[in-house]
Structures are given as structure tokens and as C-alpha cells.
Amino acid sequence: MTSTLLSSSFLKNVRVSAKILEAMNHPIRKRIMAAIEDYGSLNTEALSGVLDVRSSLVSDHLDILRRAEIVNFNLEGKQFFYTLNYERIEKINNIIHGLVE
């Protein structure tokens, strides 16, 4: 017998939440988020230069952050510029604080 607390819907939400936290807790993605916070808005090439990491690697990590809705992006000309999604980060922060208090 499965309790209501451990319903399939709840467990699915746990998996999704874990993926979001995992997206934020990778060393390169932490550096990407810090660089975006420092500069406000950066494209892949600028992030690559700031972090001294291949742009293809930066792009792969940005994709993970985009899917987790941690970063926003805007197309300017032919380049995507990334900013932090502070609203989403604040929600995550509030949830985490509720768990660890």
C-alpha cells in the first residue's frame, strides 16, 4: 500500500527537484552563474573567455541551466545573452531554507 505522501506525483516532483538542484550544484555551472551575476549579461563566447573553458562546454552547461530555468536568455543579433533568473533562484532558496531549518 502506497501512502498519499509517497504518491507517484510526489515522487516525480522529488525527481524534478533533484535535477534542478543538481543543475545548480556543478562546479562549472556554479562558475557560470557567478560570472553572469558579476557581469549581468554574457554570451557563450564571453563566458568561455571569462572562465577559460571551451565555448562548447559552456554551451552544454548553459543548456542544463536553461532547462532548469536558472538562466534566462535573449537573442541579440545572432548571439544569445544569458542572465540569471533571480525569481526562480529566490524560490529555490526559500524552499531550501525551509528544508534545512
C-alpha positions in Angstrom: 0.0 0.0 0.0 1.4 3.4 -1.0 0.8 6.3 1.3 -0.5 9.6 -0.1 2.8 11.3 0.9 4.7 8.9 -1.4 2.4 9.1 -4.3 3.8 8.8 -7.8 3.1 12.6 -8.3 5.1 13.4 -5.2 8.0 11.2 -6.2 8.0 12.7 -9.7 8.3 16.1 -8.1 11.2 14.9 -6.0 13.0 13.7 -9.1 12.4 17.0 -10.9 13.5 19.0 -7.8 16.7 16.9 -7.5 17.5 17.6 -11.2 17.1 21.4 -10.6 19.4 21.3 -7.5 21.9 19.1 -9.4 21.9 21.6 -12.2 22.9 24.3 -9.8 25.5 22.2 -7.9 28.0 21.5 -10.6 31.4 23.3 -10.3 31.4 24.7 -13.9 27.7 25.7 -13.6 28.4 27.5 -10.3 31.2 29.4 -12.0 28.9 30.3 -14.9 26.2 31.6 -12.5 28.8 33.6 -10.6 30.2 35.1 -13.8 26.7 36.1 -15.0 26.0 37.6 -11.6 29.2 39.6 -11.8 28.7 40.9 -15.4 24.9 40.9 -15.5 24.6 39.5 -19.1 27.0 37.4 -21.1 27.0 35.4 -24.2 28.6 32.0 -24.6 31.9 33.3 -26.1 32.3 35.9 -23.3 31.6 33.3 -20.7 34.1 31.0 -22.3 36.7 33.7 -22.1 35.9 34.7 -18.5 36.0 31.1 -17.3 38.8 29.9 -19.6 36.7 27.0 -20.7 35.8 25.8 -24.3 32.7 27.5 -25.6 31.2 24.1 -26.5 31.4 23.1 -22.8 30.0 26.4 -21.7 27.1 25.9 -24.1 26.4 22.4 -22.8 26.2 23.7 -19.2 24.1 26.7 -20.2 21.6 24.3 -21.8 21.3 22.5 -18.5 20.8 25.8 -16.6 18.2 26.9 -19.2 16.2 23.7 -18.9 16.2 24.1 -15.1 15.1 27.7 -15.7 18.1 29.1 -13.7 19.1 31.3 -16.5 17.1 33.4 -19.0 18.4 34.2 -22.5 17.7 36.8 -25.1 18.6 36.8 -28.7 20.6 39.9 -29.7 21.5 39.7 -33.4 22.9 36.2 -33.8 24.0 35.8 -30.1 22.2 34.5 -27.1 22.9 36.6 -24.0 22.3 35.0 -20.6 21.1 36.5 -17.3 20.2 34.8 -14.0 16.6 34.1 -13.3 16.6 35.7 -9.9 12.9 34.9 -9.3 13.4 31.2 -9.8 16.6 31.2 -7.7 14.8 33.0 -4.9 12.0 30.4 -4.9 14.7 27.6 -4.8 16.4 29.4 -2.0 13.2 29.7 0.1 12.5 26.0 -0.4 16.0 25.0 0.7 15.8 27.2 3.7 12.5 25.6 4.7 14.2 22.2 4.5 17.3 22.9 6.5 15.8 25.0 9.3 
